[in-house]
Amino acid sequence: MQQKSKLFLQALKYSIPHLGKCMQKEHLNHCNFADRYYHRIKLKKYHLTKCLQNKPSISELARNIPSRNFSCKNFLSSKQENEKPLSENMDAFEKVRAKLETQPQEEYEIINAEIKHGGFVYYQEGCCLVRSKDEEADNDNYEVLFNLEELKLEQPFIDCIRVAPDEKYVAAKIRTEDSEASTCIVVKLSDQPVMEASFPNVSSFEWVKDEEDEDVLFYTFQRNLRCHDVYRATFGDNKRNERFYTEKDPSFFVFLYLTKDSRFLTMNIMSKTTSEVWLIDGLSPWDPPVLIQKRIHGVLYYVEHRDDELYILTNVGEPTEFKLMRTAADTPAIMNWDLFFTMKRNTKVVDLDMFKDHCVLFLKHSNLLYVNVIGLADDSVRSLKLPPWACGFIIDTNSDPKNCPFQLCSPIRPPKYYTYKFAEGKLFEETGHEDPITKTSRVLRMEAKSKDGKLVPMTVFHKTDSEDLQKKPLLVQVYGAYGMDLKMNFRPERRVLVDDGWILAYCHVRGGGELGLQWHADGRLTKKLNGLADLEACIKTLHDQGFSQPSLTALTAFSAGGVLVGALCNSSPELLRAVTLEAPFLDVLNTMMDTTLPLTLEELEEWGNPSSDENHKNYIKRYCPCQNIKPQHYPSIHITAYENDERVPLKGIINYTEKLKEAIAEHAKDSGEGYQVPNIILDIQPGGNHVIEDSHKKITAQIKFLYEELGLDSTSVFDNLKKYLKF
């Protein structure tokens, strides 16, 4: 089941909260498809895993709505620098990078998407889809079902597997790392397995069995990042493939989810703020689907099933936060929903998992993690406060009705396994050696007061033995969009920075989802400036409380987080020394006015409609990074962009970079000979995937940039990075 990695970069690419990933991706609104579909990484000692097998969780339905998620050298000089040969004159950074590229790779193992069904485990081994007996899953005894090389794709991998109920067929979704396009293959399981069918551009897919014991595959077709069509197909002697449903509203997206008991296939039709769910009978899939509740603007709901009852997670009613409701499966409309469980205010519902006799809610409250276990027989509730170091959940899909497994992680600590055992009513943690980072570092939960008095949570990490924190470098991270939580998954390079004396600060500003749906609502549309005010308040609070100083402060963001970072560089550049951005959304106004782009119509509920609403247009102009560049001093900025990114147009990033360079040059003319011009670096990477996994080249380039701009000694940091990746 385990395959030796041939590329060191695989050891760095674990970056899930997400979703996921979604995921990441981590929020009950939406995020990138890739949040759920990263490979799982295992590095000898620690299991850095994201469970990809079996069914997506309820929260992943919302997270999988595609979003733009947008998480001075020119391209030629950057490319030339990457091609430098090894020489005696190379700096420490280049020497270490060369060593990382040529060192033996046997230390790193990669675990691909897998699924257990019956007595077999299905997974990827090398370039093949294989299966093995469950008890032999860790051995090399397996049966090859399909060779991925037949698809003629560049380095293909499997990111999702589904097995038909009686194991006559297996379906697998295959894609490459530099593209979001995927292909679904269907393999007939027989003495000589053979590919039965191949479908391009498939997003979600599930199997059900009809009354005549025939396997039916439902799948969604994605075109231009939009997923509006649902198909159903059969194979063998009665082969057919027909369109089952088409969503007409371009702002909605369709995703399939099989309830955990496999009783119903749910067809989830969702926008950023509204959802509608149809039930397809898992026993009679050719019957017309049943509508649970017609879409009501602003009402979100997600459905699970148990013992002829529907459990509905929804924001309907007051307060407009998520609550759990229940109704009989044969009377699903909203007027029949009975309140079953409510959450505390400012509580984020991260996930929900349903078991035979229990419902488990994964929650975030006051920036701390909780698990609530609800007994469905007696309506009892047990709330478990999780360890204070934990910053994120990784939910393991599990068919064992007796146990609920999950993992906890933080940016500087690899995931640790926990299992709640229903019979004992206790939470058990993985035994073994305690990570030394627990004793050598400190995690602080802080708050900053924004301009309007709102308290903004922060999570701060630093070494326990650090002296004079005001002289230590500070790396601030922010996102603040789509109701998505700031990713708090383990990142080896973040751990290295903490060990090297850095302070890490994660700012959970409005527009994100850390404090529930209202936290998102207070930072979108014509409240987007709240997120900017929150970010500024966080950085000033950190400085005021003795955490670093502006000359040693760096700010980093991915995709939509670039909006707030770019806006802060325009409004308060004196707070920062350096900035790193990846696939950043910087030209909000022009992008949202271009309705020919794949996601513009879907994202009007987040950013507004500047084409038809003058108020939205004028408001976006107030914060859009590209619209507010002016001649002044800016921090140095390193931007990583992707050549064929469909979610955030490269044109907007280039436009921003050129305008910024012009403004800096104009400011430099009036600043005297001693003025130090900030470095603006645009590194354009090939590929068309907005969420290309982290490579060691990209990470080391960003770290090198931060150390140089902050004037820090980088003698040991790259050797430490290599050491921690080996564990």
C-alpha positions in Angstrom: 0.0 0.0 0.0 2.9 2.3 0.6 5.1 3.7 -2.2 8.5 5.3 -1.9 8.5 8.8 -3.0 10.9 9.7 -5.8 10.6 13.4 -5.3 11.6 15.3 -2.2 8.9 17.9 -2.8 6.2 15.4 -1.9 7.4 15.6 1.7 6.5 19.3 1.8 3.2 19.3 0.1 1.0 18.4 3.1 -1.0 21.5 3.4 -4.5 20.6 4.5 -6.5 21.9 7.3 -8.9 21.5 3.2 -10.3 21.2 3.6 -9.6 20.6 3.0 -8.9 19.6 0.6 -10.7 21.5 1.7 -11.2 21.5 1.8 -9.2 22.8 3.2 -10.2 23.1 2.5 -11.3 23.7 7.3 -16.0 26.0 7.4 -19.4 25.3 6.1 -19.3 27.6 3.1 -16.8 26.4 0.5 -13.2 26.1 -0.6 -11.0 24.4 -3.3 -11.8 21.0 -4.6 -8.3 20.0 -3.9 -8.8 20.3 -0.1 -10.1 16.8 -0.1 -7.9 15.3 -2.7 -4.3 15.8 -1.7 -2.1 12.7 -1.4 -1.5 11.6 2.1 2.1 11.8 3.3 3.8 9.6 5.8 7.3 10.4 7.0 8.7 7.4 8.8 7.9 8.6 12.4 4.9 10.9 12.0 1.7 10.1 10.0 1.0 13.3 8.2 -2.3 12.1 6.7 -5.5 13.4 5.4 -8.1 10.6 5.0 -9.3 10.6 1.4 -11.1 7.3 1.3 -14.8 6.6 1.5 -17.3 9.4 1.7 -16.9 13.1 2.1 -18.3 14.7 5.3 -21.3 17.0 5.3 -19.1 20.1 5.7 -17.0 19.1 2.7 -20.1 19.4 0.6 -20.0 23.2 1.2 -16.2 23.4 1.1 -16.2 21.9 -2.4 -18.0 24.7 -4.1 -15.3 26.0 -6.4 -14.1 29.5 -5.5 -11.5 31.8 -6.9 -9.7 31.4 -3.6 -7.0 33.6 -4.8 -5.5 31.2 -0.6 12.0 43.1 -8.5 12.9 40.0 -10.6 11.1 39.2 -13.8 10.2 35.7 -15.0 13.3 35.3 -17.1 15.7 36.1 -14.3 13.8 33.9 -11.9 14.0 31.0 -14.4 17.7 31.6 -14.9 18.4 31.6 -11.2 16.6 28.2 -10.9 18.9 26.7 -13.5 22.3 27.7 -11.9 24.8 24.8 -11.7 26.3 23.7 -8.5 29.6 25.6 -7.9 32.0 26.7 -5.2 30.6 30.2 -5.3 27.0 29.2 -4.5 25.5 30.7 -1.4 24.3 28.6 1.5 20.8 28.6 0.2 21.7 27.2 -3.2 24.0 24.6 -1.8 21.4 23.3 0.6 18.8 23.2 -2.1 21.1 21.3 -4.4 21.6 18.7 -1.6 17.9 18.4 -1.0 17.4 17.7 -4.7 20.1 15.0 -4.9 19.8 13.3 -1.5 18.5 9.7 -1.3 14.7 9.7 -1.2 14.2 6.4 0.7 13.3 8.4 3.9 10.0 9.5 2.4 6.9 7.5 1.9 3.7 8.6 0.2 0.2 7.1 0.8 -2.3 7.7 -2.0 -6.1 7.8 -1.9 -7.5 4.5 -0.7 -10.8 2.9 0.2 -11.7 -0.2 2.1 -14.7 -2.2 0.8 -15.6 -5.8 1.8 -12.4 -7.7 2.4 -10.2 -5.5 0.1 -8.3 -2.3 0.1 -8.2 -0.3 -3.1 -5.3 2.2 -3.6 -2.6 3.5 -6.0 0.7 1.6 -6.2 3.2 3.3 -8.5 1.3 4.1 -11.7 -1.4 1.4 -11.1 -4.8 1.2 -9.5 -4.5 -2.0 -7.3 -6.3 -3.9 -4.6 -5.2 -6.3 -1.9 -6.7 -8.3 0.9 -7.4 -6.1 3.9 -5.1 -8.1 6.2 -2.3 -7.9 3.7 -2.7 -4.2 2.9 0.7 -3.3 4.3 2.5 -6.0 2.3 3.4 -6.1 -1.4 0.7 -8.6 -2.4 -1.7 -6.8 -4.6 -3.7 -7.2 -7.8 -3.2 -4.7 -10.6 -6.6 -3.4 -11.8 -5.5 -0.6 -14.1 -2.3 1.1 -15.4 -2.7 4.9 -15.2 -0.1 5.3 -17.9 -2.7 4.2 -20.4 -4.3 7.6 -20.0 -1.2 9.3 -21.3 -1.2 11.9 -18.6 1.9 13.5 -17.1 2.5 12.0 -13.6 -1.1 11.0 -13.0 -2.4 10.2 -9.5 -5.7 9.0 -8.0 -7.4 11.4 -5.7 -10.7 9.6 -5.2 -11.9 6.0 -5.3 -15.4 4.5 -5.1 -16.3 0.8 -5.2 -19.7 -0.5 -6.4 -21.8 -2.1 -3.6 -21.2 -5.7 -4.7 -17.6 -5.0 -6.0 -18.4 -5.6 -9.6 -16.9 -2.3 -10.5 -14.5 0.3 -9.1 -14.4 3.9 -10.2 -11.4 6.2 -9.7 -10.9 9.9 -10.4 -7.5 10.7 -11.8 -5.7 14.0 -12.4 -2.3 15.5 -12.5 -0.6 17.9 -10.2 -0.5 20.8 -12.6 -4.2 20.8 -13.6 -7.6 20.7 -12.0 -9.1 18.7 -14.9 -9.8 15.1 -13.9 -10.8 11.9 -15.6 -13.1 9.2 -14.0 -12.4 5.6 -15.1 -14.6 2.6 -14.4 -12.9 -0.8 -14.1 -14.8 -4.0 -14.2 -13.6 -6.4 -11.5 -13.2 -9.9 -12.9 -10.5 -12.5 -13.4 -9.0 -10.1 -15.9 -9.9 -6.6 -14.8 -10.6 -4.3 -17.7 -11.5 -0.6 -18.1 -15.2 -0.4 -18.8 -15.6 3.3 -19.4 -13.8 6.7 -19.1 -15.5 10.0 -18.4 -13.7 13.4 -18.7 -14.1 16.4 -16.3 -15.8 14.5 -13.5 -16.1 16.2 -10.1 -18.1 14.1 -7.6 -19.4 10.6 -8.1 -21.1 7.8 -6.2 -22.4 4.2 -6.7 -25.9 2.9 -5.9 -27.6 -0.4 -6.7 -31.1 -0.5 -8.3 -34.0 -3.0 -7.8 -32.6 -5.4 -10.4 -29.2 -5.6 -8.6 -27.5 -3.4 -11.2 -24.8 -0.9 -10.3 -25.6 2.7 -11.2 -22.9 5.4 -11.2 -24.1 9.0 -10.6 -21.5 11.6 -11.4 -21.3 15.4 -11.9 -19.7 17.0 -15.0 -17.5 20.1 -14.6 -16.9 22.6 -17.3 -14.9 25.8 -16.9 -14.8 25.2 -13.1 -18.6 25.1 -13.1 -20.5 21.9 -12.1 -24.1 22.0 -13.2 -24.8 18.6 -14.8 -25.5 15.3 -13.1 -25.3 12.0 -15.1 -26.1 8.4 -14.3 -24.5 5.5 -16.1 -24.8 1.7 -16.1 -22.4 -0.8 -17.6 -22.1 -4.4 -18.9 -24.9 -5.7 -21.1 -27.3 -2.9 -20.2 -24.9 0.0 -20.8 -26.3 3.5 -20.8 -25.2 7.0 -19.9 -27.8 9.8 -19.6 -28.0 13.3 -18.2 -30.1 13.2 -15.0 -30.2 16.9 -13.9 -29.0 20.3 -15.1 -28.8 23.4 -12.8 -29.8 26.5 -14.7 -28.6 29.2 -12.2 -24.9 29.9 -12.9 -24.3 30.9 -9.3 -25.1 27.4 -8.0 -23.0 24.3 -8.0 -23.9 20.6 -7.8 -22.2 18.1 -5.6 -23.1 14.5 -4.8 -22.9 12.9 -1.3 -23.9 9.5 -0.2 -25.3 9.4 3.3 -23.0 7.5 5.7 -25.5 4.6 5.9 -25.7 4.5 2.1 -29.5 4.8 2.3 -29.8 8.0 0.2 -27.7 9.7 -2.5 -28.0 13.5 -1.9 -27.8 15.9 -4.7 -26.6 19.2 -3.1 -27.2 22.4 -5.1 -25.4 25.2 -3.5 -24.3 28.8 -3.9 -22.1 30.7 -1.4 -25.1 31.5 0.8 -28.0 29.2 -0.2 -28.5 25.4 -0.7 -31.1 23.0 -1.9 -30.9 19.2 -1.4 -32.6 16.4 -3.4 -32.8 12.8 -2.2 -32.2 9.9 -4.6 -33.4 6.6 -3.1 -30.4 4.3 -2.8 -32.8 1.3 -3.3 -34.7 2.8 -6.3 -32.3 5.1 -8.1 -34.4 5.3 -11.2 -37.3 6.9 -9.3 -37.6 10.7 -9.5 -35.6 12.4 -6.8 -37.4 14.0 -3.8 -36.9 17.6 -2.9 -36.2 18.2 0.8 -36.7 22.0 0.8 -36.8 24.4 -2.1 -33.9 26.9 -2.0 -34.6 29.9 0.2 -32.1 32.8 -0.2 -29.7 32.8 2.7 -30.7 29.4 4.0 -28.0 26.7 4.0 -28.7 23.1 5.0 -26.9 19.7 4.8 -28.4 16.3 5.3 -27.5 13.0 6.9 -29.8 9.9 7.5 -30.3 7.4 10.3 -33.3 5.0 11.0 -35.8 6.7 8.7 -34.9 10.1 10.1 -33.1 13.0 8.4 -30.6 15.0 10.5 -30.3 18.5 9.0 -27.5 20.9 9.8 -28.9 24.4 8.9 -28.8 28.1 9.7 -32.5 28.6 9.3 -34.1 30.6 12.2 -32.5 32.9 14.8 -29.7 33.2 15.4 -28.6 32.6 11.8 -25.9 30.2 12.9 -25.8 26.4 12.3 -28.1 24.2 14.4 -29.0 20.6 14.1 -32.6 19.7 13.3 -34.4 16.4 12.7 -37.4 15.2 10.7 -38.9 12.0 9.4 -37.5 11.0 6.0 -41.0 10.9 4.5 -41.8 14.4 5.6 -38.6 16.3 4.7 -39.9 19.9 4.1 -38.8 22.7 6.4 -42.1 23.1 8.2 -41.5 19.6 9.7 -38.0 20.3 11.0 -37.7 20.0 14.8 -34.9 21.6 16.7 -32.6 18.9 18.0 -29.4 20.7 19.1 -28.1 24.3 19.2 -24.6 25.7 19.3 -23.3 28.4 21.5 -22.8 31.8 20.0 -19.6 32.4 18.1 -19.2 28.7 17.5 -17.9 27.3 14.3 -19.3 23.9 13.2 -16.3 22.3 11.6 -17.8 18.9 10.7 -20.4 16.4 11.6 -20.2 12.6 11.6 -23.1 10.2 12.0 -23.0 6.8 13.6 -25.5 4.1 14.4 -26.4 5.5 17.9 -24.4 8.7 18.0 -23.9 12.0 16.2 -20.5 13.7 16.6 -20.1 17.4 16.1 -16.6 18.9 15.6 -16.6 22.5 16.9 -14.5 25.5 17.3 -15.4 28.0 20.1 -13.3 30.9 21.5 -10.5 29.7 19.2 -10.4 26.3 21.0 -11.5 22.9 19.6 -14.3 20.8 21.0 -16.1 17.5 20.2 -19.7 17.1 21.2 -21.0 13.5 21.3 -24.8 13.3 21.1 -26.5 10.0 22.1 -29.3 9.5 19.6 -31.2 7.0 21.9 -31.4 9.3 24.9 -30.5 12.7 23.5 -27.6 12.9 25.9 -24.7 15.3 25.1 -21.1 15.0 26.1 -18.8 18.0 25.3 -15.1 17.3 25.2 -12.6 20.2 25.3 -9.5 19.2 23.3 -5.9 19.9 24.1 -5.0 23.6 23.9 -2.2 23.1 21.4 -4.7 21.7 18.8 -5.6 24.2 16.0 -7.4 22.0 13.5 -9.2 18.7 12.9 -8.5 16.0 10.3 -11.6 13.9 10.2 -11.0 10.2 9.4 -13.8 8.5 7.4 -14.8 5.5 9.3 -17.4 2.7 9.1 -16.8 1.3 12.6 -20.0 2.1 14.5 -18.1 1.7 17.9 -15.4 4.3 17.4 -15.0 7.8 16.1 -11.4 8.4 15.0 -9.9 11.8 14.1 -6.6 13.7 14.2 -5.6 17.0 15.7 -2.9 19.2 14.3 -1.2 22.6 14.5 1.0 24.5 12.1 4.1 23.4 14.0 3.1 20.0 15.2 2.3 16.9 13.0 -1.2 15.4 13.4 -1.9 13.2 16.4 -4.5 10.4 16.4 -7.5 10.4 18.8 -10.4 8.0 19.1 -13.6 8.4 20.9 -15.0 5.0 22.0 -18.7 5.1 22.4 -19.0 2.1 24.7 -16.5 3.5 27.2 -17.6 7.1 26.7 -14.0 8.2 26.7 -11.5 9.8 24.4 -8.2 7.9 23.8 -5.1 9.5 22.4 -2.4 7.8 20.4 0.4 6.6 22.7 4.0 6.9 22.0 6.8 9.5 22.1 5.5 13.0 22.8 6.6 15.6 20.2 9.4 17.7 21.7 7.8 20.8 20.2 5.2 20.6 23.0 7.8 21.6 25.6 10.0 23.9 23.5 7.2 26.1 22.1 4.2 28.0 23.4 0.8 28.6 21.8 -1.1 31.7 22.9 -4.8 32.6 22.2 -5.0 36.4 22.0 -7.4 39.0 20.9 -7.0 42.4 19.2 -9.6 45.2 19.4 -10.6 46.4 16.0 -11.7 50.0 15.2 -15.3 49.3 15.9 -14.6 47.5 19.2 -14.9 44.0 17.8 -12.5 41.5 19.4 -10.5 39.6 16.8 -8.9 36.2 17.8 -5.3 35.4 17.1 -3.2 32.3 17.5 0.5 32.9 18.3 3.4 30.5 18.5 7.0 31.1 19.8 9.8 29.3 21.5 9.4 29.1 25.3 13.0 30.1 25.9 12.9 33.2 23.7 14.3 36.3 25.3 13.3 39.8 24.3 10.5 38.9 21.9 10.5 42.5 20.6 13.8 41.7 18.7 12.4 38.5 17.2 11.1 38.2 13.6 7.4 37.9 13.2 5.5 36.2 10.4 1.8 37.0 10.3 -0.7 34.9 8.3 -4.2 35.9 7.2 -7.0 34.9 4.9 -10.4 36.4 5.7 -12.8 35.4 2.8 -15.5 32.9 1.8 -16.3 32.0 5.4 -13.2 29.8 5.3 -11.0 29.2 8.4 -7.3 30.2 8.2 -5.5 27.0 7.5 -3.8 25.7 10.7 -2.5 22.4 9.3 1.0 21.2 10.0 3.7 22.9 7.8 7.3 21.7 8.3 8.8 25.1 7.3 6.7 26.8 9.9 8.1 24.5 12.6 11.6 25.3 11.4 10.9 29.1 11.6 9.7 28.7 15.2 12.8 26.7 16.1 14.9 29.4 14.6 13.4 32.0 16.8 10.5 33.4 14.8 7.1 34.3 16.2 4.1 33.0 14.1 0.8 34.8 14.4 -2.4 33.6 12.7 -5.0 36.4 12.5 -8.6 35.2 12.3 -10.2 38.3 10.8 -13.8 38.9 9.8 -14.7 37.4 6.4 -13.3 34.1 7.5 -15.4 31.5 9.4 -13.7 31.0 12.7 -16.5 32.5 14.8 -19.4 31.1 12.7 -21.6 32.4 9.8 -22.0 35.9 11.1 -18.2 36.3 11.3 -18.2 35.7 7.5 -21.1 38.0 6.9 -19.4 40.8 8.7 -16.5 40.7 6.3 -18.0 40.3 2.9 -19.6 42.6 0.3 -19.8 46.1 1.7 -18.2 45.0 5.0 -14.9 43.8 3.4 -13.0 46.7 5.0 -13.8 45.2 8.4 -11.3 42.5 7.6 -8.6 45.1 6.7 -9.3 46.9 10.0 -9.0 43.6 11.9 -5.7 42.8 10.3 -4.2 46.2 11.1 -5.5 45.9 14.7 -3.9 42.5 15.1 -0.5 43.6 13.9 -0.5 46.7 16.1 -1.6 44.7 19.1 1.2 42.2 18.6 3.7 45.1 18.4 2.2 46.9 21.4 2.4 43.7 23.5 6.1 43.2 22.8 5.9 40.8 19.9 8.5 41.9 17.3 8.5 45.3 15.6 7.7 46.7 12.1 11.3 46.3 10.8 11.1 42.6 11.6 7.5 41.9 10.6 6.5 39.9 7.5 3.0 39.1 6.3 2.0 36.1 4.2 -1.2 35.0 2.4 -2.6 32.7 -0.2 -5.2 33.4 -2.9 -8.1 35.5 -1.5 -5.9 36.5 1.5 -4.0 38.6 -1.0 -6.9 41.1 -1.0 -6.4 42.1 2.6 -2.6 41.9 2.4 -2.4 44.1 -0.7 -4.9 46.6 0.9 -2.8 46.8 4.0 0.4 47.5 2.0 -1.5 50.4 0.4 -2.9 51.8 3.7 -0.3 51.0 6.4 2.9 49.9 4.8 4.9 51.2 7.8 3.7 48.1 9.8 5.6 45.7 7.5 9.1 44.9 6.2 8.3 42.1 3.8 5.4 40.2 2.2 5.0 36.8 0.5 2.0 36.1 -1.6 0.9 32.9 -3.5 -1.6 33.0 -6.3 -3.0 36.3 -4.8 -6.2 38.0 -5.8 -5.1 41.5 -6.3 -7.2 43.0 -9.1 -10.7 42.6 -7.5 -12.5 45.3 -9.5 -11.5 44.3 -13.0 -11.9 40.6 -12.3 -15.4 40.9 -10.9 -16.4 43.1 -13.8 -15.4 40.4 -16.3 -18.4 38.0 -16.4 -16.6 35.8 -19.0 -14.3 34.4 -16.3 -15.5 31.0 -14.9 -16.2 32.1 -11.4 -17.3 35.7 -11.5 -21.0 35.0 -11.4 -20.6 32.4 -8.6 -18.7 35.0 -6.5 -21.0 38.0 -6.7 -22.3 37.1 -3.2 -18.7 37.4 -1.7 -17.4 40.5 -3.5 -20.4 42.2 -4.9 -21.5 43.1 -8.5 -19.6 46.2 -9.7 -21.0 45.9 -13.2 -24.6 46.6 -12.2 -24.3 48.1 -8.7 -22.6 51.4 -8.4 -22.4 51.1 -4.6 -20.5 47.8 -4.9 -18.2 49.3 -7.5 -17.3 52.3 -5.4 -16.8 50.1 -2.3 -14.5 47.7 -4.1 -12.5 50.7 -5.3 -11.9 51.7 -1.7 -9.9 48.5 -0.9 -8.9 46.8 -4.2 -5.1 46.4 -4.0 -4.6 47.2 -7.7 -6.8 50.3 -7.5 -5.1 52.0 -4.5 -1.4 51.8 -5.4 0.2 55.1 -4.9 3.8 56.6 -4.8 5.0 55.8 -1.3 7.3 53.4 0.5 6.2 49.8 0.3 7.5 46.6 1.9 9.4 44.2 -0.2 7.0 41.7 -1.9 7.5 38.2 -3.2 4.7 36.9 -5.4 4.4 33.3 -6.7 1.8 33.0 -9.5 0.8 30.2 -11.8 0.9 30.5 -15.6 -2.5 28.9 -16.4 -4.4 29.5 -13.2 -8.1 29.5 -14.1 -9.2 30.8 -10.7 -7.1 34.0 -10.4 -6.1 35.5 -13.8 -2.4 36.0 -14.2 -3.2 39.2 -16.1 -4.4 40.8 -12.9 -1.2 39.8 -11.0 1.0 41.2 -13.7 -1.0 44.4 -13.9 -0.6 44.8 -10.1 3.1 44.2 -10.2 3.7 46.7 -13.0 1.7 49.4 -11.4 3.5 48.8 -8.1 6.9 49.0 -9.6 5.9 52.3 -11.3 4.7 53.8 -8.0 7.8 52.7 -6.2 10.1 54.2 -8.9 8.2 57.5 -8.8 8.5 57.6 -5.0 12.2 56.8 -5.2 12.9 59.9 -7.3 11.9 62.2 -4.5 13.4 60.1 -1.7 17.1 61.0 -2.0 20.2 58.9 -2.8 20.1 56.9 0.5 16.6 55.5 -0.1 16.5 51.7 -0.2 14.1 50.6 -2.9 12.0 47.6 -1.9 12.3 44.4 -3.9 9.3 43.3 -5.9 9.7 39.7 -7.1 7.2 38.0 -9.4 7.9 34.3 -9.8 5.6 32.8 -12.5 5.4 29.0 -12.2 4.2 26.8 -15.1 1.0 24.8 -14.7 -2.7 25.5 -14.6 -3.7 24.3 -11.1 -4.5 27.0 -8.6 -3.5 24.7 -5.7 -0.3 23.2 -6.9 1.2 21.4 -3.9 4.1 23.0 -2.1 7.5 22.3 -3.6 10.8 22.6 -1.8 12.0 25.1 -4.4 9.1 27.4 -3.8 9.3 27.2 0.0 13.1 27.7 0.1 12.8 30.6 -2.2 10.2 32.3 0.0 12.3 31.6 3.2 15.4 33.0 1.5 13.5 36.1 0.6 12.3 36.6 4.2 15.7 36.2 5.7 17.4 38.5 3.2 14.7 41.3 3.6 14.7 41.1 7.4 18.5 41.0 7.5 18.7 37.7 9.3 21.4 35.1 9.5 20.2 32.1 7.5 23.3 29.9 8.1 21.4 27.1 9.9 17.8 27.5 8.8 18.0 25.3 5.6 19.9 22.6 7.4 17.3 22.6 10.1 14.6 22.4 7.4 16.2 19.2 6.0 16.5 17.8 9.6 12.9 18.3 10.5 11.7 16.9 7.2 13.5 13.7 8.0 12.0 13.5 11.6 
